[in-house]
């Protein structure tokens, strides 16, 4: 595989040139030439991946040269674009631009890239010549291959895990093959658990044959068959030339002669492996079993929809393992117990991390040494790359597609231990150019596929899920975080600057801790090569910097594309208004309006504004309808949008409007924003619902709308609000609907039942009033029902009303006497959560017990716990 970062740089350069050739006037000829040689280089890089010579020393030198040259080319083009934009603003676009110095620079860069092309061609030619030499392969007679493990020592906390898997192996279908996958992130102890189970004496009574096969990344079907065959027949030389079908039949013959067979497949990466191994069980009536370990949840679920997901160690278990590996059979000295538990906690429940850190502590009894390790737990992971943690992470990283490699490394821009909002991560991936467009999919859909892939491979941890099952926040385990930081730094993807000078050839993205920001800005940095500037903080209140310090950020990075500084109190400046390359802006401040100058950011894709103003709305003065790249607009108070200057021309590509004032939802505005998928409207809803100036009727312009929120701001309403009779026709495409403080009568809720695509329905803060609800119709597609702060006392419903309901959430429904017992008859109902809804607890338990009596699972969570031995259940 060619270097992912190099390919990313070249592809982004090609895209930059292609998209902007028309804007640069007389530079077109030079840029066309640069485009041509860059395309040639991309072709040679693809050859490098094909012929596999990217690990040579000559290649490594070339990679550095490519980085530097492509970065300089990018800088030159971006400077051209800024000048062109400035001329355009002065209405002098008709002039013929003549910037001899910059034209010469572009011409020289094209020559440099051509020189690199020649070197790559020579390297390719040399390697092709080497490949022409025939290579004779010999099968080893005694081939024993083993994957990485935590040695054969018993690992603390695995007894319960082993017993659960053994129970599934022993029980289950008696006359067919059953597969039990064990899945988890690198270092969690999958192989160690499999070894523990493989060696368990209980299995020798249950299985006639127990076969261990290490698979790994490169294993072919024939290799797997030969390894299985070796268990039944010591000398397999006669079979080395057999094809896979012959080998499968031979193994099947041995299995048929004996009793139940268990095959343990360690470290499976591809689902084809399962298909291959299933072929050896020609006779399936004995209850044979396959157990497998894998890092990939997709592969695990291909084998069995309910894999065994290996848990993280508890803190006490981590400490016990740490003591075992440091002191052997001895105990931990009392003075080291407290610091030892702190260290164990920082290992994040991953046994491999505990083992590595124990290695750094072994033989050290001085408390100061343990305190030093405590301060540098994460750094210790990077110091042992060759024999432990990061090496195993790299195996997963190398197996990723190039696009996913870049997205994974990019997760390291967030601080360690940071809960990453998935929507923000996806927007940033797109703004950074990490997601490449493909036909039939939006960039957001492609990014979601990539995130799902990383989650399935256990490279990213799910922290919170949304009610519809989508991932809300995620996080990198410290071990994976350290890998991302180390690998990204090696590949010049991003860096955390210190007091040293920024290297213009390598430093393109800066991640700065808020505590270091003032010191950094005091150096008066000036780095036009920087494209992204990040400053994240988990604190709610923005950090105050002086106006001069804020302005330094604008002035220092004139070619910036990504600015994410929500942790700072931001102000606008003249230099900020000239950051024409900005694609992503996330800022906080005391904003009362979005100034007209934002209309000049023609590359802007995502705008996130958090204001502390006391004004009820944020007035948008910028001509946002001219921003043809703008896809997502987020504000923490309702935005008042301007009317489009023209109703003709290209519609906006806005997908998210969160949130807007009701009075902004005029027909011409929504017609221009016809591609919006997520819309949040907040304000006084009476006029809007009453169709004043079209009001709610204008929603019919949004033919792509999937998520809709209506939040009524008025606490005391004299006039009763009503859902329009034609509501379902106006928003017929909606999949997720949230109503807050609208105070409709419960009798009107049936109007929502006609929304044929509605999957998630949330009633918050007295969305409906009254003490009784009995739906007359059904919600045919509804999977999640959420009722919060309701006056509801009595509720009648059955499977007819909610045929596919999966999750029910009741929060602060203090007066609700009971959950309808008939909901127990809904086959799909898997989860119920009750918070501060004490009167209904008894009925909820009855529903749970009824489901259990039918051998159906129901997770019941009650908060605060009331007479529950274990919550959630």
C-alpha positions in Angstrom: 0.0 0.0 0.0 1.4 3.4 -1.0 1.8 6.0 1.8 -1.7 7.2 2.7 -0.5 10.7 3.6 1.4 11.1 0.3 -1.6 10.0 -1.7 -3.8 12.3 0.3 -1.5 15.3 -0.4 -1.4 14.6 -4.2 -5.2 14.1 -4.5 -5.9 17.3 -2.6 -3.5 19.2 -4.8 -5.2 17.9 -7.9 -8.6 18.8 -6.6 -7.4 22.3 -5.6 -6.0 23.0 -9.1 -9.0 21.5 -10.9 -11.5 23.6 -8.8 -9.7 26.9 -9.2 -8.1 27.1 -12.6 -10.8 29.4 -13.9 -10.3 32.0 -11.1 -6.6 32.5 -11.6 -6.6 34.3 -15.0 -3.2 34.3 -16.7 -1.8 31.7 -14.4 -3.9 29.1 -16.2 -1.2 27.8 -18.5 1.3 27.3 -15.6 -1.3 25.6 -13.5 -2.4 23.3 -16.3 1.2 22.2 -16.6 1.4 21.7 -12.8 -1.8 19.7 -13.0 -0.4 17.5 -15.7 2.8 16.6 -13.8 0.9 16.1 -10.5 -1.4 13.7 -12.3 1.6 11.8 -13.5 3.0 11.6 -10.0 -0.4 10.2 -8.8 -0.1 7.5 -11.4 3.4 6.6 -10.3 2.2 6.4 -6.7 -0.5 4.0 -7.7 2.2 1.9 -9.4 4.3 2.1 -6.2 1.4 0.5 -4.3 1.0 -2.1 -7.1 4.6 -3.2 -7.3 5.2 -2.9 -3.6 8.4 -1.0 -3.3 7.3 1.7 -0.8 9.4 0.3 2.1 12.8 1.0 0.5 15.2 3.7 1.7 15.0 5.5 -1.6 11.2 5.6 -1.3 11.4 7.1 2.2 13.6 9.9 0.9 11.2 10.6 -2.0 8.3 10.8 0.4 9.9 13.7 2.3 10.6 15.5 -1.0 7.0 14.9 -2.2 5.7 16.3 1.1 7.8 19.5 0.8 7.1 20.1 -2.9 3.4 19.5 -2.7 3.1 21.8 0.3 4.9 24.5 -1.5 2.7 24.0 -4.6 -0.4 24.3 -2.4 0.9 27.5 -0.8 1.5 29.1 -4.2 -1.9 28.2 -5.5 -3.7 29.4 -2.3 -1.8 32.8 -2.5 -3.0 33.2 -6.1 -6.5 32.5 -5.0 -6.4 35.2 -2.2 -5.1 37.8 -4.6 -7.7 36.8 -7.2 -10.4 37.2 -4.6 -9.1 40.6 -3.5 -9.2 41.8 -7.1 -12.6 40.3 -7.5 -13.9 42.3 -4.5 -12.5 45.5 -6.1 -14.4 44.7 -9.3 -11.2 44.3 -11.2 -11.6 40.7 -12.2 -11.5 41.7 -15.8 -7.9 42.7 -15.6 -5.2 40.4 -16.9 -3.2 39.3 -13.8 0.5 39.4 -14.2 2.3 38.1 -11.2 5.7 37.2 -12.6 7.2 36.1 -9.3 4.4 33.7 -8.5 4.3 32.4 -12.0 8.0 31.6 -11.9 7.4 29.8 -8.5 4.6 27.7 -10.0 6.8 26.9 -13.1 9.7 25.8 -10.8 7.4 23.7 -8.6 6.2 21.9 -11.7 9.8 21.2 -12.6 10.4 19.9 -9.1 7.5 17.5 -9.4 8.7 16.4 -12.8 12.1 15.6 -11.2 10.3 13.5 -8.5 8.4 11.8 -11.3 11.7 10.8 -12.9 13.0 9.3 -9.7 9.8 7.3 -9.1 10.0 6.0 -12.7 13.5 4.9 -12.1 12.6 3.2 -8.8 9.7 1.5 -10.6 11.9 0.3 -13.4 14.5 -1.1 -11.0 11.8 -3.0 -9.0 10.2 -4.4 -12.1 13.6 -5.8 -13.1 13.9 -7.4 -9.7 10.5 -8.8 -10.0 11.4 -10.5 -13.3 13.8 -12.8 -11.4 11.9 -16.0 -10.6 11.3 -16.8 -6.9 11.0 -20.5 -5.8 8.8 -20.9 -2.8 9.1 -23.9 -0.5 6.5 -25.0 2.0 8.0 -25.5 5.5 7.5 -29.0 6.8 6.9 -27.9 10.3 5.1 -24.6 10.1 4.0 -23.2 13.5 2.5 -19.7 13.4 1.3 -17.9 16.4 -0.3 -14.5 16.8 0.4 -11.9 19.5 -0.9 -12.7 22.9 -0.4 -11.8 26.6 1.8 -14.9 27.1 0.2 -18.0 28.7 -0.2 -16.6 32.2 -3.7 -16.4 33.6 -5.0 -13.0 33.1 -7.1 -11.5 35.9 -10.8 -11.0 35.3 -11.0 -13.7 32.5 -12.6 -16.5 34.5 -16.2 -15.1 34.1 -15.5 -14.3 30.4 -14.2 -17.8 29.8 -17.2 -19.5 31.5 -19.6 -17.5 29.4 -18.0 -18.6 26.2 -17.6 -22.2 27.3 -21.3 -22.3 28.1 -22.1 -21.2 24.6 -19.7 -23.8 23.1 -21.1 -26.6 25.2 -24.8 -25.7 24.8 -26.5 -24.4 21.7 -27.7 -26.4 18.7 -27.1 -30.1 19.0 -27.2 -31.0 15.4 -25.6 -28.1 13.6 -22.4 -26.1 13.5 -22.4 -23.0 15.8 -19.9 -20.2 15.7 -19.0 -18.2 18.8 -16.9 -15.1 17.9 -14.9 -13.2 20.6 -14.4 -9.6 19.5 -12.6 -6.6 21.0 -10.0 -3.9 20.4 -6.2 -4.7 20.1 -4.7 -5.6 23.4 -7.9 -6.6 25.2 -6.8 -10.2 25.5 -8.8 -12.1 22.9 -6.0 -14.6 22.1 -5.3 -15.0 25.8 -8.9 -15.8 26.5 -9.1 -18.2 23.6 -6.0 -20.0 24.9 -7.5 -20.2 28.4 -10.7 -21.8 26.9 -8.7 -24.1 24.5 -6.8 -25.5 27.5 -9.8 -25.8 29.8 -10.2 -29.4 30.9 -14.0 -29.2 30.7 -13.9 -29.1 27.0 -12.0 -32.4 26.7 -15.1 -34.1 27.9 -17.3 -32.3 25.4 -15.2 -32.4 22.2 -13.5 -35.4 20.6 -11.2 -33.0 18.7 -10.0 -29.5 19.6 -8.0 -27.8 16.9 -6.1 -24.5 17.3 -5.4 -22.5 14.1 -3.7 -19.1 14.0 -5.1 -17.2 10.9 -3.7 -13.7 10.8 -3.9 -11.1 8.0 -2.2 -12.9 5.2 -3.5 -16.4 5.6 -5.0 -18.1 2.5 -7.6 -20.8 2.5 -5.0 -23.5 1.6 -2.8 -22.5 4.6 -5.8 -22.8 6.9 -6.7 -26.2 5.7 -3.1 -27.4 6.0 -2.9 -26.2 9.6 -6.2 -28.0 10.4 -5.0 -31.2 8.6 -1.8 -31.2 10.6 -3.8 -31.8 13.8 -5.2 -35.0 12.4 -2.1 -36.1 10.4 1.4 -35.3 11.5 3.0 -35.8 8.0 1.2 -33.6 5.5 3.8 -33.6 2.7 1.5 -35.7 0.5 -1.1 -33.0 0.6 1.0 -29.9 -0.2 0.0 -29.9 -3.8 -3.7 -30.6 -3.2 -6.2 -28.0 -4.1 -8.5 -26.5 -1.4 -11.5 -28.7 -2.3 -9.4 -31.9 -1.9 -8.0 -30.6 1.4 -11.5 -29.8 2.7 -12.8 -33.3 1.9 -9.8 -34.9 3.5 -10.3 -33.0 6.8 -14.1 -33.7 6.6 -13.2 -37.4 6.4 -11.2 -37.3 9.7 -13.9 -35.3 11.4 -16.6 -37.7 10.3 -14.8 -40.6 12.0 -14.8 -38.9 15.5 -17.2 -37.1 17.7 -17.8 -33.4 18.2 -15.1 -31.2 16.9 -14.1 -27.7 18.0 -11.9 -25.5 15.8 -10.5 -22.4 17.4 -9.6 -19.7 14.8 -7.4 -17.0 16.3 -7.0 -13.5 14.8 -9.5 -13.6 11.9 -9.5 -10.5 9.6 -11.8 -11.5 6.7 -15.2 -13.2 6.7 -14.2 -15.5 3.9 -12.2 -17.5 6.5 -15.5 -18.7 8.1 -16.9 -19.9 4.8 -13.7 -21.9 4.1 -13.7 -23.6 7.5 -17.4 -24.4 7.3 -16.6 -26.6 4.3 -14.8 -29.1 6.4 -18.0 -29.9 8.3 -19.6 -32.0 5.5 -21.6 -33.9 8.2 -23.3 -31.3 10.4 -25.4 -33.5 12.8 -22.9 -33.7 15.7 -23.0 -30.2 17.0 -19.6 -29.1 15.9 -18.3 -25.7 17.0 -16.1 -23.0 15.7 -14.7 -20.4 18.1 -12.9 -17.4 16.6 -11.2 -14.2 17.8 -11.3 -11.0 15.7 -10.9 -7.2 16.1 -13.6 -6.5 13.5 -17.2 -6.4 14.7 -18.4 -6.7 11.1 -16.6 -10.0 10.7 -17.8 -11.2 14.1 -21.4 -10.5 13.2 -21.1 -12.1 9.9 -20.3 -15.3 11.8 -22.9 -14.8 14.5 -25.3 -11.9 15.0 -24.6 -12.1 18.8 -20.8 -12.3 19.2 -19.1 -12.3 22.6 -17.8 -8.7 23.1 -14.8 -8.8 25.4 -15.1 -6.4 28.3 -12.5 -4.0 29.6 -11.0 -4.8 33.0 -12.3 -3.1 36.1 -9.9 -0.9 38.0 -9.4 -3.5 40.8 -8.8 -6.2 38.2 -6.2 -4.0 36.4 -4.5 -3.3 39.7 -4.4 -7.0 40.6 -2.9 -7.8 37.2 -0.3 -5.0 37.6 0.8 -6.4 41.0 0.9 -9.9 39.6 3.2 -8.8 36.7 5.4 -6.6 38.8 5.8 -8.7 42.0 5.0 -12.2 40.8 3.7 -14.1 43.8 4.6 -11.3 46.2 2.3 -8.5 47.3 2.5 -4.8 46.6 4.1 -2.7 49.4 1.6 -0.6 51.3 3.2 2.7 50.4 2.8 1.8 46.6 -0.8 0.7 46.7 -2.4 4.1 46.2 -0.1 5.2 43.4 -0.4 1.7 41.9 -4.2 2.0 41.7 -3.8 5.4 40.0 -1.5 3.8 37.4 -3.9 0.9 36.9 -6.8 3.2 36.3 -4.9 5.0 33.6 -4.4 1.7 31.7 -8.1 2.0 30.6 -9.0 -1.6 31.3 -6.7 -3.0 28.6 -4.6 -6.0 29.8 -1.8 -5.4 27.3 -1.4 -1.8 28.5 -1.2 -3.1 32.1 1.5 -5.6 31.1 3.6 -2.9 29.3 3.4 -0.5 32.2 4.2 -3.3 34.6 7.3 -3.9 32.6 8.4 -0.3 33.3 7.8 -0.8 37.1 9.3 -4.2 37.5 12.3 -4.2 39.9 11.5 -0.6 41.1 10.4 -0.1 44.7 11.1 3.6 45.0 7.8 5.5 45.2 9.3 8.3 43.1 9.9 5.9 40.2 6.2 4.9 40.4 5.1 8.5 40.5 7.3 9.2 37.4 5.5 6.3 35.6 2.1 7.6 36.7 2.9 11.0 35.1 4.0 9.4 31.8 1.7 6.3 31.4 0.8 7.2 27.8 4.4 8.0 26.8 5.5 4.5 28.1 3.2 2.9 25.5 5.2 4.6 22.7 8.5 3.6 24.2 7.8 -0.1 23.7 6.7 -0.1 20.1 8.7 -3.1 18.9 7.5 -5.6 21.5 4.1 -4.6 22.6 1.2 -2.1 22.3 1.7 0.2 19.3 2.9 -2.7 17.1 -0.4 -4.4 17.5 -2.4 -1.2 16.8 -0.3 -0.8 13.6 -1.5 -4.2 12.4 -5.1 -2.8 12.4 -4.0 0.5 10.9 -2.2 -1.2 8.0 -5.3 -3.2 7.2 -7.4 -0.1 6.8 -8.2 1.5 3.4 -6.1 4.6 2.8 -9.0 7.0 3.3 -9.8 5.3 6.7 -6.1 5.5 7.7 -6.2 9.2 7.4 -9.5 9.6 9.2 -8.2 7.4 12.0 -5.0 9.3 12.5 -6.9 12.6 12.4 -8.8 11.6 15.5 -5.6 12.4 17.4 -6.2 16.2 16.9 -8.6 16.0 19.8 -7.2 16.0 23.4 -6.5 12.7 25.1 -9.7 11.4 26.9 -11.9 13.8 24.9 -15.4 12.7 24.0 -15.6 13.5 20.3 -19.0 14.5 18.9 -19.4 12.4 15.8 -21.2 15.0 13.8 -18.2 17.4 14.4 -15.7 14.7 13.5 -17.5 14.0 10.2 -17.7 17.7 9.4 -14.0 18.2 10.1 -13.0 15.1 8.0 -14.9 16.7 5.1 -13.4 20.2 5.6 -9.9 18.7 5.7 -10.4 16.9 2.4 -10.1 13.4 3.9 -13.3 12.2 2.4 -13.3 11.9 -1.4 -16.6 12.2 -3.3 -18.2 9.2 -4.9 -21.3 8.9 -7.1 -24.6 8.2 -5.4 -23.4 9.2 -1.9 -23.0 12.6 -0.2 -19.8 13.4 1.5 -21.5 13.1 4.9 -22.7 9.6 4.0 -19.2 8.6 2.9 -17.8 9.9 6.2 -20.4 8.0 8.2 -19.4 4.8 6.4 -15.8 5.5 7.3 -16.7 6.1 11.0 -18.8 2.9 11.1 -15.8 1.0 9.7 -13.5 2.4 12.5 -16.1 1.5 15.1 -16.5 -2.0 13.7 -12.7 -2.5 13.8 -12.7 -1.5 17.4 -10.3 1.4 16.7 -12.8 3.9 18.1 -14.8 3.4 21.2 -18.5 4.3 21.4 -19.2 6.6 24.3 -22.9 7.6 23.7 -25.6 6.6 21.3 -28.6 8.6 20.1 -32.1 7.3 20.6 -32.2 6.2 17.0 -29.1 4.0 17.5 -26.7 6.4 15.8 -23.4 7.1 17.5 -23.5 10.5 19.4 -19.9 10.6 20.8 -16.8 8.5 20.5 -13.3 8.3 22.0 -9.9 6.9 21.4 -8.5 4.6 24.0 -5.2 6.1 25.3 -3.2 3.3 23.6 -4.8 4.1 20.2 -4.5 7.9 20.9 -0.8 7.5 21.4 -0.5 5.6 18.2 -2.4 8.3 16.3 -0.3 11.1 17.8 3.0 9.2 17.0 2.1 8.2 13.5 0.6 11.5 12.6 3.7 13.3 13.8 5.9 11.0 11.8 3.9 11.7 8.7 3.6 15.4 9.4 -0.2 15.2 9.4 -0.6 17.5 12.5 1.4 18.6 15.5 1.3 20.3 18.9 3.8 23.2 18.7 6.3 24.0 21.4 8.4 27.1 21.6 10.4 26.1 18.6 10.0 27.6 15.2 7.2 26.1 13.0 8.6 24.2 10.1 7.0 25.5 6.9 7.6 22.2 5.1 5.9 20.0 7.7 3.5 22.0 10.0 0.1 22.2 8.4 -2.2 21.6 11.3 -1.8 23.0 14.8 -3.5 21.5 17.9 -2.9 23.7 21.0 -4.0 23.2 24.5 -5.9 26.3 26.0 -3.3 26.5 28.8 -0.5 26.9 26.3 -2.2 29.3 23.9 -1.1 32.6 25.5 2.5 31.5 25.6 2.3 30.4 22.0 0.8 33.6 20.8 3.3 35.7 22.7 5.9 34.4 20.2 4.0 36.4 17.5 3.9 33.3 15.2 3.6 33.9 11.4 3.0 30.8 9.4 1.2 31.0 6.1 1.7 27.3 5.6 -0.7 26.4 8.5 -4.1 25.3 7.2 -5.9 24.2 10.4 -5.9 25.7 13.9 -7.5 23.7 16.8 -7.9 24.6 20.4 -10.3 22.3 22.3 -11.4 22.4 25.9 -13.9 20.4 27.9 -14.8 23.5 29.9 -18.2 25.1 29.2 -17.1 28.8 29.6 -14.9 30.2 26.8 -11.4 31.3 27.7 -10.8 35.0 27.7 -7.8 36.2 25.6 -7.0 39.8 24.8 -8.3 41.2 21.5 -4.7 41.6 20.3 -4.0 37.9 21.0 -7.2 36.8 19.1 -6.2 39.1 16.2 -2.8 37.4 16.1 -4.5 34.1 15.2 -6.1 35.8 12.2 -2.9 37.4 11.1 -0.5 34.5 11.6 -2.3 32.0 9.4 -3.6 33.8 6.2 -4.2 30.6 4.3 -6.2 28.8 7.1 -9.0 26.4 6.1 -10.2 25.1 9.4 -10.6 27.2 12.6 -12.1 25.4 15.6 -11.7 27.6 18.7 -15.0 27.2 20.5 -13.0 27.2 23.7 -12.0 30.9 23.2 -14.0 34.1 23.4 -13.7 35.2 19.8 -13.8 38.6 18.1 -13.8 39.6 14.4 -11.0 41.6 12.8 -9.9 43.0 9.4 -7.4 40.1 9.0 -10.1 37.5 9.8 -12.3 38.9 7.0 -9.5 38.0 4.5 -9.3 34.3 5.4 -11.0 33.4 2.2 -10.0 29.7 2.3 -11.9 29.0 5.5 -14.0 25.8 5.0 -14.9 25.2 8.7 -15.5 27.8 11.4 -16.4 27.0 15.0 -16.3 30.0 17.4 -17.8 31.4 20.6 -18.3 35.0 21.6 -20.7 37.8 22.4 -22.2 38.0 18.9 -25.4 39.8 18.2 -25.2 39.3 14.4 -23.3 37.5 11.7 -21.6 40.3 9.8 -21.9 40.8 6.1 -18.2 39.9 5.6 -19.0 36.2 6.2 -20.5 36.3 2.7 -17.0 36.4 1.3 -16.0 33.0 2.6 -16.8 31.3 -0.7 -15.2 28.0 0.5 -17.2 27.8 3.8 -18.8 24.4 4.4 -19.6 24.4 8.1 -20.3 27.3 10.4 -20.8 26.8 14.2 -21.6 29.9 16.2 -22.1 30.0 20.0 -23.1 33.4 21.3 -23.5 34.6 24.9 -25.6 37.6 23.8 -28.9 38.3 25.7 -30.6 39.0 22.4 -33.4 36.4 21.6 -32.1 35.9 18.1 -28.9 36.1 16.0 -29.4 38.3 12.9 -27.6 36.9 9.8 -26.5 39.9 7.8 -24.2 37.9 5.5 -25.5 36.8 2.1 -25.3 33.1 3.0 -27.3 32.1 -0.1 -24.2 33.0 -2.2 -22.1 30.6 -0.2 -22.5 27.6 -2.6 -20.4 25.3 -0.4 -22.2 26.0 2.9 -23.6 22.7 4.1 -24.2 23.1 7.8 -25.2 26.1 9.9 -25.3 25.7 13.7 -26.2 28.4 16.2 -27.1 28.1 19.9 -29.9 30.7 19.6 -32.4 31.1 16.8 -30.9 32.7 13.6 -32.9 35.2 11.6 -32.0 34.4 8.0 -32.0 37.0 5.2 -34.3 36.6 2.2 -32.5 35.5 -1.0 -31.8 38.3 -3.4 -33.1 36.1 -6.2 -35.3 33.0 -6.3 -33.6 31.7 -9.5 -30.2 30.2 -9.8 -28.6 27.2 -8.0 -30.3 26.2 -4.8 -28.3 26.2 -1.5 -26.6 23.0 -0.6 -27.4 23.5 3.1 -28.2 20.2 4.8 -28.4 21.5 8.4 -30.2 24.6 9.8 -30.0 24.4 13.6 -31.6 26.6 14.7 -33.7 29.2 13.0 -36.5 31.6 14.1 -40.0 30.8 12.9 -40.3 34.1 11.1 -37.3 33.1 8.9 -39.2 30.1 7.5 -40.7 32.1 4.6 -41.4 30.4 1.3 -38.5 32.0 -0.6 -36.0 31.1 2.1 -37.1 27.4 2.4 -37.3 27.1 -1.4 -33.7 28.2 -1.6 -32.8 25.8 1.2 -34.7 22.9 -0.4 -31.9 20.4 0.3 -32.1 20.8 4.1 -32.2 17.4 5.9 -32.1 18.6 9.5 -34.2 21.7 10.6 -34.6 23.1 14.1 -37.1 25.9 14.6 -37.3 27.8 17.9 -39.4 30.7 19.0 -43.0 31.8 19.3 -44.9 29.1 17.4 -48.4 30.5 17.5 -48.1 32.6 14.3 -46.0 29.9 12.6 -48.5 27.1 13.3 -51.3 29.4 12.3 -49.8 29.7 8.9 -49.1 33.5 9.1 -47.2 34.4 5.9 -47.4 30.7 5.0 -45.8 29.6 8.3 -45.7 25.9 8.7 -47.2 25.4 5.2 -43.8 26.5 3.8 -42.2 23.3 5.1 -43.5 21.6 2.0 -40.6 23.2 0.1 -38.2 20.8 2.0 -38.5 17.6 0.1 -35.4 16.1 1.7 -36.3 16.8 5.3 -35.5 13.9 7.7 -35.1 15.5 11.2 -37.4 18.2 12.4 -37.5 20.0 15.8 -40.2 22.5 16.8 -39.4 24.3 20.1 -41.9 26.8 21.4 -40.2 29.4 23.5 -43.4 30.9 25.2 -43.9 29.5 28.7 -47.4 30.8 29.3 -49.7 30.5 26.3 -53.1 32.2 26.2 -53.9 30.8 22.8 -54.1 27.0 22.4 -51.8 25.7 19.7 -53.0 23.1 17.1 -51.2 20.8 14.7 -52.4 21.6 11.2 -54.7 18.9 9.8 -52.3 18.6 6.8 -49.1 18.3 9.0 -48.2 14.9 7.8 -48.4 16.0 4.2 -46.2 19.0 4.8 -43.4 16.9 6.4 -44.1 13.4 4.9 -40.4 12.6 4.6 -39.5 13.1 8.3 -37.9 10.2 10.1 -37.2 12.0 13.5 -39.5 14.5 15.1 -39.0 16.4 18.3 -41.7 18.7 19.8 -41.0 20.9 22.9 -43.4 23.0 24.9 -46.0 23.1 22.1 -48.8 22.0 24.5 -51.0 20.3 21.9 -53.9 18.2 23.1 -53.2 14.5 23.2 -56.1 13.9 20.8 -54.0 15.6 18.1 -51.1 13.1 18.5 -52.9 10.7 16.0 -52.0 13.2 13.2 -48.4 12.1 13.6 -49.3 8.4 13.1 -49.8 9.1 9.4 -46.1 9.9 9.0 -45.1 6.7 7.2 -41.3 7.1 7.6 -41.4 8.4 11.3 -38.9 6.3 13.3 -38.1 8.5 16.3 -40.7 10.6 18.1 -39.8 12.8 21.1 -42.3 14.7 23.2 -40.4 17.1 25.5 -41.4 19.7 28.1 -45.2 19.4 27.8 -45.3 18.9 24.1 -48.8 17.6 24.7 -51.2 18.5 27.6 -53.9 16.5 29.3 -53.9 13.5 31.6 -55.1 10.8 29.2 -53.8 9.4 25.9 -55.4 6.6 23.9 -54.1 6.5 20.3 -56.8 5.7 17.8 -54.4 4.9 15.0 -51.0 3.2 14.7 -47.5 4.5 14.3 -46.4 2.0 11.7 -42.7 2.7 11.5 -42.0 4.2 15.0 -39.1 2.6 16.7 -38.3 5.1 19.5 -40.9 6.9 21.7 -39.6 9.5 24.2 -42.0 11.3 26.6 -40.5 13.9 28.9 -42.1 16.2 31.5 -45.6 15.3 30.7 -48.9 15.8 32.7 -50.0 12.3 31.5 -51.7 10.2 34.1 -53.3 7.4 32.2 -52.0 5.9 28.9 -53.6 3.1 26.9 -51.8 1.5 24.0 -51.0 -1.9 22.4 -49.1 -3.6 19.7 -51.6 -2.3 17.2 -50.5 1.3 18.0 -46.8 0.6 18.1 -46.1 -2.6 16.0 -42.3 -2.1 15.6 -41.5 -0.1 18.8 -37.9 -0.9 19.9 -37.3 1.6 22.7 -39.5 3.5 25.2 -38.1 6.4 27.3 -40.2 8.1 30.0 -38.6 11.0 31.9 -40.2 13.0 34.7 -43.6 11.7 34.0 -44.5 12.0 37.7 -48.2 11.5 37.4 -48.2 8.5 35.0 -49.8 5.6 36.9 -48.6 2.8 34.6 -47.0 1.8 31.3 -49.5 0.0 29.2 -49.1 -3.8 30.0 -50.1 -4.6 26.4 -46.7 -3.3 25.3 -45.2 -6.6 26.4 -46.8 -8.1 23.3 -44.6 -6.0 21.0 -41.9 -8.5 19.7 -39.5 -5.7 18.8 -39.5 -4.0 22.2 -36.0 -4.3 23.5 -35.4 -1.4 25.9 -37.3 0.7 28.4 -35.9 3.5 30.5 -37.7 5.3 33.3 -36.3 8.4 35.0 -38.2 10.0 37.8 -41.3 8.2 36.8 -41.8 6.2 40.0 -45.5 5.4 39.8 -45.0 3.5 36.6 -42.1 1.4 37.8 -44.3 -1.6 38.9 -45.9 -1.9 35.5 -42.6 -1.6 33.8 -41.3 -4.5 35.8 -44.4 -6.5 34.9 -43.7 -5.9 31.2 -40.1 -7.0 31.7 -41.2 -10.2 33.5 -43.8 -11.0 30.8 -41.2 -10.7 28.1 -38.8 -12.9 30.0 -41.5 -15.6 30.4 -41.7 -15.7 26.6 -37.8 -16.0 26.4 -37.6 -12.5 25.0 -35.0 -10.0 26.1 -35.9 -6.5 27.5 -33.4 -4.1 29.1 -35.1 -2.1 31.8 -33.3 0.9 33.3 -34.8 2.7 36.3 -33.3 6.0 37.7 -33.1 6.6 40.5 -32.9 2.9 41.4 -35.9 1.8 43.5 -35.6 -1.6 45.1 -33.5 -2.9 42.2 -30.7 -5.2 43.0 -28.9 -4.3 39.8 -29.6 -1.2 37.7 -29.7 -1.0 34.7 -31.0 -4.5 34.1 
